[in-house]
Amino acid sequence: GQYAEERFFFNFESTSYRFRREELVGQALSELSSKHSIPRSSLWIQTKYTALGGQDTSKPLPYDPKSSVESQVKSSIQTSLRQLGVEYVDGLLLHSPLPTYEVCRRTFPSALIL
């Protein structure tokens, strides 16, 4: 019905450190909570890990490029959590390919255990 259509809104945010805007998204998330009483649990927030080949290396990186891919992913997630001001994200995307499928398989399960 019309009432249901008026009450529907999309609670989804996808971000990435690479876009250099996660702190702004974090401010918006804080405002949603404090000014609009929208709880974190009602939002779906996802971020992305971007491998070194997809990064602009002239700008600061969210990880040490000399560390293992597993460490890079963990550091990238921690950076996103800090900038977003949240304790968890609901989704993590691979923004650029990793060197091999095996590296991807080995990295992502371990990265999710912070």
DOTI-864389 format. One record per atom (N, C-alpha, C, O): residue in one letter; atom name; x, z, y. Coordinates in Angstrom, 2 decimals. Last residue first. Layout:
// DOTI-864389
['A', 'CA', [X, Z, Y]]
...
***
This chain:
// DOTI-864389
['L', 'N', [39.17, 13.47, -11.16]]
['L', 'CA', [40.02, 13.87, -10.03]]
['L', 'C', [40.43, 15.27, -10.23]]
['L', 'O', [41.15, 15.82, -9.40]]
['I', 'N', [38.54, 11.04, -13.07]]
['I', 'CA', [38.73, 12.46, -13.30]]
['I', 'C', [39.72, 12.95, -12.26]]
['I', 'O', [40.93, 12.86, -12.43]]
['L', 'N', [38.64, 8.42, -12.45]]
['L', 'CA', [37.38, 9.09, -12.20]]
['L', 'C', [37.46, 10.60, -12.45]]
['L', 'O', [36.56, 11.35, -12.07]]
['A', 'N', [41.05, 7.49, -13.33]]
['A', 'CA', [40.87, 7.67, -11.88]]
['A', 'C', [39.61, 8.48, -11.58]]
['A', 'O', [39.53, 9.15, -10.55]]
['S', 'N', [40.72, 7.12, -16.04]]
['S', 'CA', [41.54, 8.24, -15.59]]
['S', 'C', [41.35, 8.51, -14.10]]
['S', 'O', [41.48, 9.66, -13.67]]
['P', 'N', [39.05, 4.82, -16.09]]
['P', 'CA', [38.58, 6.09, -16.66]]
['P', 'C', [39.40, 7.27, -16.16]]
['P', 'O', [38.83, 8.33, -15.88]]
['F', 'N', [40.82, 2.95, -14.63]]
['F', 'CA', [39.55, 3.45, -14.10]]
['F', 'C', [38.99, 4.68, -14.79]]
['F', 'O', [38.48, 5.55, -14.10]]
['T', 'N', [43.28, 2.39, -16.09]]
['T', 'CA', [43.23, 3.03, -14.78]]
['T', 'C', [41.89, 3.66, -14.46]]
['T', 'O', [41.85, 4.82, -14.05]]
['R', 'N', [42.90, 1.05, -18.49]]
['R', 'CA', [43.64, 2.31, -18.50]]
['R', 'C', [43.43, 3.10, -17.21]]
['R', 'O', [43.40, 4.33, -17.22]]
['R', 'N', [41.55, -1.24, -17.65]]
['R', 'CA', [40.94, -0.35, -18.65]]
['R', 'C', [41.60, 1.02, -18.64]]
['R', 'O', [40.92, 2.04, -18.76]]
['C', 'N', [43.52, -2.32, -15.91]]
['C', 'CA', [42.19, -1.96, -15.41]]
['C', 'C', [41.53, -0.96, -16.36]]
['C', 'O', [41.00, 0.06, -15.92]]
['V', 'N', [45.57, -2.83, -17.71]]
['V', 'CA', [45.81, -1.91, -16.59]]
['V', 'C', [44.47, -1.43, -16.04]]
['V', 'O', [44.31, -0.25, -15.73]]
['E', 'N', [44.24, -4.72, -19.32]]
['E', 'CA', [44.68, -3.45, -19.90]]
['E', 'C', [44.94, -2.41, -18.81]]
['E', 'O', [44.58, -1.24, -18.96]]
['Y', 'N', [43.93, -6.88, -17.60]]
['Y', 'CA', [42.75, -6.17, -18.07]]
['Y', 'C', [43.13, -4.80, -18.62]]
['Y', 'O', [42.42, -3.82, -18.39]]
['T', 'N', [46.43, -6.79, -14.97]]
['T', 'CA', [45.93, -7.17, -16.30]]
['T', 'C', [44.66, -6.40, -16.62]]
['T', 'O', [44.36, -5.38, -15.99]]
['P', 'N', [46.64, -6.24, -12.14]]
['P', 'CA', [47.51, -7.21, -12.82]]
['P', 'C', [47.00, -7.69, -14.18]]
['P', 'O', [47.12, -8.87, -14.51]]
['L', 'N', [43.32, -6.25, -10.67]]
['L', 'CA', [44.54, -5.58, -11.09]]
['L', 'C', [45.37, -6.57, -11.90]]
['L', 'O', [44.87, -7.62, -12.30]]
['P', 'N', [41.60, -7.84, -7.93]]
['P', 'CA', [41.98, -7.74, -9.34]]
['P', 'C', [43.26, -6.94, -9.54]]
['P', 'O', [44.16, -6.95, -8.70]]
['S', 'N', [39.85, -5.85, -5.55]]
['S', 'CA', [40.81, -6.91, -5.84]]
['S', 'C', [41.23, -6.77, -7.29]]
['S', 'O', [41.21, -5.66, -7.83]]
['H', 'N', [37.98, -3.86, -5.69]]
['H', 'CA', [37.86, -4.85, -4.63]]
['H', 'C', [38.78, -6.04, -4.82]]
['H', 'O', [38.51, -7.12, -4.30]]
['L', 'N', [36.11, -2.21, -7.86]]
['L', 'CA', [37.43, -2.80, -7.82]]
['L', 'C', [37.34, -3.98, -6.86]]
['L', 'O', [36.70, -4.98, -7.17]]
['L', 'N', [34.10, 0.54, -6.78]]
['L', 'CA', [34.28, -0.87, -7.11]]
['L', 'C', [35.75, -1.25, -7.06]]
['L', 'O', [36.53, -0.67, -6.31]]
['L', 'N', [32.29, 3.29, -7.61]]
['L', 'CA', [33.63, 2.85, -7.23]]
['L', 'C', [33.80, 1.43, -7.71]]
['L', 'O', [33.66, 1.15, -8.90]]
['G', 'N', [29.57, 5.35, -6.66]]
['G', 'CA', [30.09, 4.13, -7.26]]
['G', 'C', [31.47, 3.83, -6.74]]
['G', 'O', [31.79, 4.08, -5.57]]
['D', 'N', [29.12, 7.78, -5.53]]
['D', 'CA', [28.28, 7.40, -6.66]]
['D', 'C', [28.80, 6.16, -7.37]]
['D', 'O', [28.51, 5.94, -8.55]]
['V', 'N', [31.54, 10.21, -4.67]]
['V', 'CA', [30.90, 8.93, -4.42]]
['V', 'C', [30.15, 8.56, -5.69]]
['V', 'O', [30.52, 8.97, -6.79]]
['Y', 'N', [31.81, 13.61, -3.46]]
['Y', 'CA', [31.80, 12.61, -4.53]]
['Y', 'C', [31.22, 11.30, -4.00]]
['Y', 'O', [30.50, 11.29, -3.00]]
['E', 'N', [31.88, 15.09, -1.20]]
['E', 'CA', [32.60, 15.62, -2.36]]
['E', 'C', [32.67, 14.62, -3.50]]
['E', 'O', [33.49, 14.76, -4.40]]
['V', 'N', [32.51, 13.69, 2.09]]
['V', 'CA', [31.67, 13.97, 0.93]]
['V', 'C', [32.54, 14.47, -0.22]]
['V', 'O', [33.75, 14.30, -0.22]]
['G', 'N', [33.71, 12.50, 4.31]]
['G', 'CA', [33.21, 13.87, 4.41]]
['G', 'C', [32.27, 14.24, 3.28]]
['G', 'O', [31.33, 15.02, 3.48]]
['L', 'N', [34.98, 10.11, 4.42]]
['L', 'CA', [33.51, 10.08, 4.38]]
['L', 'C', [32.90, 11.47, 4.53]]
['L', 'O', [31.72, 11.61, 4.85]]
['Q', 'N', [37.61, 10.94, 4.32]]
['Q', 'CA', [37.12, 10.25, 5.52]]
['Q', 'C', [35.60, 10.19, 5.57]]
['Q', 'O', [35.01, 10.22, 6.65]]
['R', 'N', [37.71, 12.18, 1.77]]
['R', 'CA', [38.05, 12.93, 2.98]]
['R', 'C', [37.46, 12.25, 4.22]]
['R', 'O', [36.88, 12.92, 5.07]]
['L', 'N', [37.02, 10.03, 0.10]]
['L', 'CA', [36.21, 11.26, 0.11]]
['L', 'C', [36.45, 12.05, 1.39]]
['L', 'O', [35.50, 12.53, 2.01]]
['S', 'N', [39.14, 8.23, 0.67]]
['S', 'CA', [37.75, 7.88, 0.99]]
['S', 'C', [36.88, 9.12, 1.06]]
['S', 'O', [36.08, 9.26, 1.99]]
['T', 'N', [41.30, 9.68, -0.34]]
['T', 'CA', [41.27, 9.30, 1.08]]
['T', 'C', [39.84, 8.98, 1.50]]
['T', 'O', [39.39, 9.41, 2.56]]
['Q', 'N', [40.59, 9.80, -3.05]]
['Q', 'CA', [40.70, 11.04, -2.27]]
['Q', 'C', [40.65, 10.76, -0.77]]
['Q', 'O', [40.03, 11.51, -0.01]]
['I', 'N', [40.74, 7.05, -3.68]]
['I', 'CA', [39.45, 7.77, -3.78]]
['I', 'C', [39.50, 9.04, -2.94]]
['I', 'O', [38.56, 9.33, -2.20]]
['S', 'N', [43.47, 6.63, -3.29]]
['S', 'CA', [42.50, 5.87, -2.51]]
['S', 'C', [41.14, 6.57, -2.52]]
['S', 'O', [40.47, 6.66, -1.48]]
['S', 'N', [44.54, 8.31, -5.26]]
['S', 'CA', [44.82, 8.58, -3.85]]
['S', 'C', [43.81, 7.87, -2.94]]
['S', 'O', [43.36, 8.43, -1.95]]
['K', 'N', [43.58, 6.99, -7.56]]
['K', 'CA', [43.21, 8.39, -7.28]]
['K', 'C', [43.41, 8.73, -5.81]]
['K', 'O', [42.56, 9.36, -5.19]]
['V', 'N', [44.86, 4.49, -7.24]]
['V', 'CA', [43.40, 4.58, -7.28]]
['V', 'C', [42.95, 6.00, -6.95]]
['V', 'O', [42.04, 6.19, -6.14]]
['Q', 'N', [47.57, 5.23, -7.35]]
['Q', 'CA', [47.03, 4.56, -6.18]]
['Q', 'C', [45.51, 4.69, -6.11]]
['Q', 'O', [44.95, 4.97, -5.05]]
['S', 'N', [47.78, 6.26, -9.94]]
['S', 'CA', [47.95, 7.16, -8.79]]
['S', 'C', [47.39, 6.54, -7.51]]
['S', 'O', [46.81, 7.24, -6.69]]
['E', 'N', [47.36, 3.85, -11.37]]
['E', 'CA', [46.48, 5.00, -11.59]]
['E', 'C', [46.55, 5.97, -10.41]]
['E', 'O', [45.52, 6.45, -9.93]]
['V', 'N', [49.52, 2.34, -10.51]]
['V', 'CA', [48.17, 1.91, -10.13]]
['V', 'C', [47.20, 3.07, -10.29]]
['V', 'O', [46.32, 3.26, -9.46]]
['S', 'N', [52.21, 4.45, -9.34]]
['S', 'CA', [51.49, 3.73, -10.39]]
['S', 'C', [50.10, 3.34, -9.89]]
['S', 'O', [49.57, 3.95, -8.96]]
['S', 'N', [53.75, 3.88, -6.08]]
['S', 'CA', [53.26, 4.72, -7.18]]
['S', 'C', [52.52, 3.86, -8.21]]
['S', 'O', [52.23, 2.69, -7.96]]
['K', 'N', [54.31, 2.28, -3.99]]
['K', 'CA', [55.34, 2.37, -5.02]]
['K', 'C', [54.88, 3.20, -6.22]]
['K', 'O', [55.55, 3.23, -7.25]]
['P', 'N', [52.29, 2.56, -2.13]]
['P', 'CA', [52.35, 1.31, -2.89]]
['P', 'C', [53.39, 1.31, -4.01]]
['P', 'O', [53.37, 0.44, -4.88]]
['D', 'N', [50.39, 5.34, -1.85]]
['D', 'CA', [51.79, 4.94, -1.86]]
['D', 'C', [51.90, 3.68, -2.72]]
['D', 'O', [51.64, 3.73, -3.92]]
['Y', 'N', [47.27, 4.82, -0.05]]
['Y', 'CA', [48.07, 5.25, -1.20]]
['Y', 'C', [49.50, 4.79, -1.02]]
['Y', 'O', [49.81, 3.97, -0.15]]
['P', 'N', [45.94, 3.62, 1.98]]
['P', 'CA', [45.38, 4.88, 1.49]]
['P', 'C', [46.14, 5.43, 0.29]]
['P', 'O', [45.70, 6.39, -0.34]]
['L', 'N', [48.26, 2.41, 4.50]]
['L', 'CA', [47.54, 2.26, 3.23]]
['L', 'C', [46.99, 3.61, 2.79]]
['L', 'O', [47.53, 4.65, 3.18]]
['P', 'N', [48.38, 1.21, 7.88]]
['P', 'CA', [48.56, 2.28, 6.90]]
['P', 'C', [47.70, 2.05, 5.65]]
['P', 'O', [46.58, 1.55, 5.73]]
['K', 'N', [49.17, -2.36, 8.21]]
['K', 'CA', [48.42, -1.14, 8.59]]
['K', 'C', [48.64, -0.06, 7.53]]
['K', 'O', [49.04, -0.37, 6.41]]
['S', 'N', [50.38, -4.42, 7.09]]
['S', 'CA', [50.87, -4.07, 8.42]]
['S', 'C', [50.17, -2.82, 8.94]]
['S', 'O', [50.54, -2.29, 9.99]]
['T', 'N', [49.12, -5.04, 4.74]]
['T', 'CA', [50.24, -4.10, 4.66]]
['T', 'C', [50.88, -3.80, 6.02]]
['T', 'O', [51.81, -3.00, 6.10]]
['D', 'N', [46.03, -5.26, 3.95]]
['D', 'CA', [46.80, -5.67, 5.12]]
['D', 'C', [47.95, -4.66, 5.22]]
['D', 'O', [47.77, -3.56, 5.73]]
['Q', 'N', [45.45, -5.84, 0.43]]
['Q', 'CA', [45.58, -4.98, 1.60]]
['Q', 'C', [46.31, -5.69, 2.74]]
['Q', 'O', [47.10, -6.60, 2.51]]
['G', 'N', [45.50, -7.21, -1.90]]
['G', 'CA', [44.34, -7.43, -1.04]]
['G', 'C', [44.39, -6.62, 0.25]]
['G', 'O', [43.48, -6.71, 1.07]]
['G', 'N', [47.77, -6.35, -3.23]]
['G', 'CA', [47.66, -7.76, -2.89]]
['G', 'C', [46.50, -8.08, -1.97]]
['G', 'O', [46.50, -9.13, -1.31]]
['L', 'N', [47.16, -3.64, -3.81]]
['L', 'CA', [48.11, -3.97, -2.75]]
['L', 'C', [47.99, -5.43, -2.30]]
['L', 'O', [48.11, -5.72, -1.11]]
['A', 'N', [43.60, -3.31, -4.39]]
['A', 'CA', [44.99, -3.37, -4.81]]
['A', 'C', [45.87, -3.86, -3.67]]
['A', 'O', [45.38, -4.42, -2.70]]
['T', 'N', [41.16, -1.22, -3.29]]
['T', 'CA', [41.75, -2.53, -3.05]]
['T', 'C', [43.21, -2.47, -3.43]]
['T', 'O', [43.98, -1.69, -2.86]]
['Y', 'N', [38.31, 0.36, -4.36]]
['Y', 'CA', [39.77, 0.39, -4.45]]
['Y', 'C', [40.25, -1.04, -4.24]]
['Y', 'O', [39.80, -1.95, -4.93]]
['K', 'N', [35.49, 1.33, -2.44]]
['K', 'CA', [36.22, 0.33, -3.20]]
['K', 'C', [37.70, 0.68, -3.24]]
['K', 'O', [38.26, 1.22, -2.29]]
['T', 'N', [32.46, 3.26, -2.69]]
['T', 'CA', [33.64, 2.78, -1.99]]
['T', 'C', [34.38, 1.83, -2.91]]
['T', 'O', [33.94, 1.57, -4.03]]
['Q', 'N', [29.08, 4.27, -2.17]]
['Q', 'CA', [30.15, 3.73, -2.99]]
['Q', 'C', [31.29, 3.27, -2.11]]
['Q', 'O', [31.10, 2.93, -0.94]]
['I', 'N', [26.34, 6.35, -2.31]]
['I', 'CA', [27.52, 5.98, -1.54]]
['I', 'C', [28.56, 5.43, -2.51]]
['I', 'O', [28.87, 6.04, -3.53]]
['W', 'N', [23.05, 6.93, -1.99]]
['W', 'CA', [24.00, 6.30, -2.91]]
['W', 'C', [25.16, 5.80, -2.06]]
['W', 'O', [24.98, 4.95, -1.19]]
['L', 'N', [21.25, 9.93, -1.22]]
['L', 'CA', [21.99, 8.75, -0.81]]
['L', 'C', [22.86, 8.23, -1.94]]
['L', 'O', [23.36, 9.00, -2.76]]
['S', 'N', [20.23, 12.34, -1.87]]
['S', 'CA', [19.28, 11.23, -1.79]]
['S', 'C', [19.94, 9.92, -1.39]]
['S', 'O', [19.27, 8.90, -1.25]]
['S', 'N', [22.28, 14.16, -1.73]]
['S', 'CA', [21.80, 13.80, -3.06]]
['S', 'C', [20.80, 12.64, -3.03]]
['S', 'O', [20.55, 12.02, -4.07]]
['R', 'N', [22.51, 14.71, 0.98]]
['R', 'CA', [23.49, 13.83, 0.35]]
['R', 'C', [22.97, 13.32, -0.99]]
['R', 'O', [23.21, 12.16, -1.34]]
['P', 'N', [19.31, 14.73, 2.65]]
['P', 'CA', [20.35, 15.36, 1.83]]
['P', 'C', [21.27, 14.32, 1.20]]
['P', 'O', [20.86, 13.19, 0.91]]
['I', 'N', [18.39, 14.50, 5.86]]
['I', 'CA', [18.48, 13.65, 4.68]]
['I', 'C', [19.62, 14.21, 3.83]]
['I', 'O', [20.78, 14.15, 4.24]]
['S', 'N', [17.86, 15.65, 8.37]]
['S', 'CA', [17.56, 16.39, 7.14]]
['S', 'C', [17.53, 15.51, 5.89]]
['S', 'O', [16.74, 15.74, 4.98]]
['H', 'N', [18.70, 14.58, 10.71]]
['H', 'CA', [17.53, 13.96, 10.09]]
['H', 'C', [17.14, 14.59, 8.75]]
['H', 'O', [16.22, 14.12, 8.08]]
['K', 'N', [20.91, 15.96, 11.60]]
['K', 'CA', [19.85, 15.63, 12.56]]
['K', 'C', [18.58, 15.11, 11.92]]
['K', 'O', [17.50, 15.18, 12.51]]
['S', 'N', [22.55, 16.47, 9.29]]
['S', 'CA', [22.29, 17.50, 10.30]]
['S', 'C', [21.10, 17.20, 11.21]]
['S', 'O', [20.35, 18.12, 11.56]]
['S', 'N', [22.47, 14.08, 7.69]]
['S', 'CA', [22.20, 15.40, 7.14]]
['S', 'C', [21.77, 16.39, 8.22]]
['S', 'O', [20.75, 17.07, 8.09]]
['L', 'N', [23.06, 12.06, 9.45]]
['L', 'CA', [21.86, 11.95, 8.61]]
['L', 'C', [21.47, 13.31, 8.06]]
['L', 'O', [20.29, 13.64, 7.97]]
['E', 'N', [25.51, 13.00, 10.41]]
['E', 'CA', [24.34, 12.99, 11.30]]
['E', 'C', [23.04, 12.86, 10.50]]
['E', 'O', [22.04, 13.49, 10.84]]
['S', 'N', [27.12, 12.56, 8.18]]
['S', 'CA', [26.96, 13.91, 8.69]]
['S', 'C', [25.72, 14.01, 9.59]]
['S', 'O', [24.97, 14.99, 9.52]]
['L', 'N', [26.96, 9.78, 8.06]]
['L', 'CA', [26.44, 10.59, 6.95]]
['L', 'C', [26.20, 12.03, 7.38]]
['L', 'O', [25.19, 12.64, 7.01]]
['A', 'N', [28.27, 9.12, 10.44]]
['A', 'CA', [26.85, 8.77, 10.27]]
['A', 'C', [26.23, 9.59, 9.14]]
['A', 'O', [25.08, 10.03, 9.26]]
['Q', 'N', [30.83, 10.03, 9.84]]
['Q', 'CA', [30.10, 10.61, 10.97]]
['Q', 'C', [28.61, 10.33, 10.85]]
['Q', 'O', [27.78, 11.20, 11.12]]
['G', 'N', [31.42, 8.30, 7.70]]
['G', 'CA', [31.36, 9.74, 7.49]]
['G', 'C', [30.61, 10.45, 8.61]]
['G', 'O', [29.84, 11.37, 8.35]]
['V', 'N', [31.52, 5.90, 9.07]]
['V', 'CA', [30.46, 6.08, 8.07]]
['V', 'C', [30.31, 7.58, 7.78]]
['V', 'O', [29.19, 8.07, 7.64]]
['L', 'N', [33.82, 6.43, 10.53]]
['L', 'CA', [32.55, 6.21, 11.23]]
['L', 'C', [31.37, 6.39, 10.28]]
['L', 'O', [30.34, 6.96, 10.65]]
['E', 'N', [35.67, 6.59, 8.45]]
['E', 'CA', [35.44, 7.77, 9.28]]
['E', 'C', [34.12, 7.64, 10.05]]
['E', 'O', [33.40, 8.62, 10.22]]
['E', 'N', [35.67, 3.96, 7.44]]
['E', 'CA', [35.09, 5.05, 6.64]]
['E', 'C', [34.84, 6.30, 7.47]]
['E', 'O', [33.87, 7.02, 7.22]]
['R', 'N', [36.75, 1.73, 8.55]]
['R', 'CA', [35.56, 2.27, 9.19]]
['R', 'C', [34.97, 3.46, 8.43]]
['R', 'O', [33.87, 3.91, 8.75]]
['R', 'N', [38.66, -0.02, 7.48]]
['R', 'CA', [39.04, 0.92, 8.55]]
['R', 'C', [37.84, 1.52, 9.27]]
['R', 'O', [37.90, 1.79, 10.47]]
['F', 'N', [38.42, -1.61, 5.31]]
['F', 'CA', [37.67, -2.02, 6.49]]
['F', 'C', [37.95, -1.12, 7.70]]
['F', 'O', [37.52, -1.43, 8.81]]
['R', 'N', [39.84, -0.20, 3.37]]
['R', 'CA', [40.39, -1.46, 3.87]]
['R', 'C', [39.70, -1.92, 5.15]]
['R', 'O', [40.33, -2.56, 6.00]]
['Y', 'N', [38.19, 1.79, 2.51]]
['Y', 'CA', [39.25, 2.14, 3.45]]
['Y', 'C', [39.79, 0.88, 4.12]]
['Y', 'O', [40.16, 0.91, 5.29]]
['S', 'N', [34.79, 0.83, 2.39]]
['S', 'CA', [36.14, 0.71, 1.84]]
['S', 'C', [37.13, 1.10, 2.91]]
['S', 'O', [36.94, 0.79, 4.09]]
['T', 'N', [31.34, 1.11, 1.36]]
['T', 'CA', [32.41, 1.11, 2.33]]
['T', 'C', [33.74, 0.91, 1.63]]
['T', 'O', [33.80, 0.83, 0.40]]
['S', 'N', [27.89, 1.16, 1.28]]
['S', 'CA', [29.09, 0.70, 0.60]]
['S', 'C', [30.18, 0.55, 1.64]]
['S', 'O', [29.98, -0.07, 2.68]]
['E', 'N', [25.05, 3.04, 1.01]]
['E', 'CA', [26.17, 2.71, 1.88]]
['E', 'C', [27.35, 2.32, 1.01]]
['E', 'O', [27.75, 3.06, 0.11]]
['F', 'N', [21.57, 3.48, 0.96]]
['F', 'CA', [22.75, 2.97, 0.28]]
['F', 'C', [23.83, 2.65, 1.30]]
['F', 'O', [23.54, 2.07, 2.35]]
['N', 'N', [18.59, 3.81, 1.06]]
['N', 'CA', [19.61, 4.84, 1.21]]
['N', 'C', [20.88, 4.46, 0.47]]
['N', 'O', [21.21, 5.08, -0.54]]
['F', 'N', [16.08, 2.20, 2.70]]
['F', 'CA', [17.16, 1.97, 1.76]]
['F', 'C', [18.27, 2.97, 2.02]]
['F', 'O', [18.84, 2.98, 3.11]]
['F', 'N', [12.67, 3.26, 2.78]]
['F', 'CA', [13.91, 2.89, 3.44]]
['F', 'C', [15.03, 2.91, 2.42]]
['F', 'O', [14.93, 3.57, 1.39]]
['F', 'N', [9.18, 3.43, 3.04]]
['F', 'CA', [10.33, 3.01, 2.25]]
['F', 'C', [11.53, 2.74, 3.15]]
['F', 'O', [11.40, 2.05, 4.16]]
['R', 'N', [6.96, 3.89, 4.55]]
['R', 'CA', [7.79, 5.04, 4.21]]
['R', 'C', [9.07, 4.66, 3.47]]
['R', 'O', [9.94, 5.50, 3.29]]
['E', 'N', [5.67, 1.48, 4.74]]
['E', 'CA', [6.19, 2.07, 5.96]]
['E', 'C', [7.14, 3.22, 5.66]]
['E', 'O', [8.05, 3.50, 6.45]]
['E', 'N', [4.87, 1.11, 2.09]]
['E', 'CA', [5.81, 0.17, 2.70]]
['E', 'C', [6.43, 0.75, 3.96]]
['E', 'O', [7.61, 0.53, 4.23]]
['A', 'N', [3.02, 3.17, 1.78]]
['A', 'CA', [4.24, 3.18, 0.98]]
['A', 'C', [5.29, 2.25, 1.59]]
['A', 'O', [6.47, 2.58, 1.60]]
['Y', 'N', [1.03, 2.28, 3.54]]
['Y', 'CA', [1.71, 3.56, 3.77]]
['Y', 'C', [3.04, 3.59, 3.02]]
['Y', 'O', [4.06, 4.00, 3.58]]
['Q', 'N', [0.14, -0.09, 2.36]]
['Q', 'CA', [0.82, -0.15, 3.64]]
['Q', 'C', [1.60, 1.14, 3.89]]
['Q', 'O', [2.72, 1.09, 4.40]]
['G', 'N', [0.80, 0.00, -1.19]]
['G', 'CA', [0.00, 0.00, 0.00]]
['G', 'C', [0.84, 0.00, 1.25]]
['G', 'O', [2.07, 0.08, 1.21]]
***
